[in-house]
Amino acid sequence: MAFLIMSTITLVFMSSINHLIKTYQNQLDLLEMQKVIIVALNKFDIKQIKQGVFIDQFQVRMSKQTICVSNWPKKKNYCVEK
């Protein structure tokens, strides 16, 4: 009986724990992309960023209205309006 109760509790909470882990990883990825934008703005001049610069697995590009960073291996993008 105890095994049945523990199995039920584990199955119920497993999906919520999995969701929390994915949310946490997405937040870490977002923070890392924000950090890359800050590094690019400090390290490169605007002309270089408009052409596109690469930092590790990230590409940072600036347009007239936004600055965007792309993480190609994870296929994630993050943009900030100027």
C-alpha positions, -999 to 999 in steps of 0.1 A, spaced: 0 0 0 28 24 9 45 17 -25 12 25 -43 9 59 -24 46 68 -31 42 59 -68 11 80 -71 28 110 -54 59 106 -76 39 105 -108 18 135 -98 47 157 -89 71 145 -116 54 166 -143 55 197 -121 91 192 -112 100 187 -149 81 219 -158 101 238 -131 134 225 -144 125 236 -179 114 271 -167 146 274 -147 168 265 -177 149 290 -199 156 317 -173 193 308 -172 194 310 -211 177 344 -211 202 357 -185 231 344 -205 218 361 -237 213 394 -218 249 391 -205 262 385 -241 244 417 -253 261 437 -225 295 422 -233 290 430 -270 281 466 -263 312 470 -241 336 451 -263 326 461 -298 317 494 -315 282 500 -329 294 496 -365 307 460 -358 275 451 -339 254 462 -369 274 439 -391 270 411 -366 295 398 -340 301 363 -327 308 356 -290 311 318 -283 279 302 -297 261 335 -299 256 360 -326 247 396 -318 232 420 -344 218 455 -342 192 470 -364 177 504 -363 151 495 -337 165 464 -319 196 445 -308 192 408 -310 213 378 -298 209 343 -312 220 311 -296 223 288 -326 228 254 -308 197 259 -287 178 278 -314 169 307 -291 166 344 -298 163 374 -276 158 410 -287 158 443 -269 143 475 -284 165 505 -283 
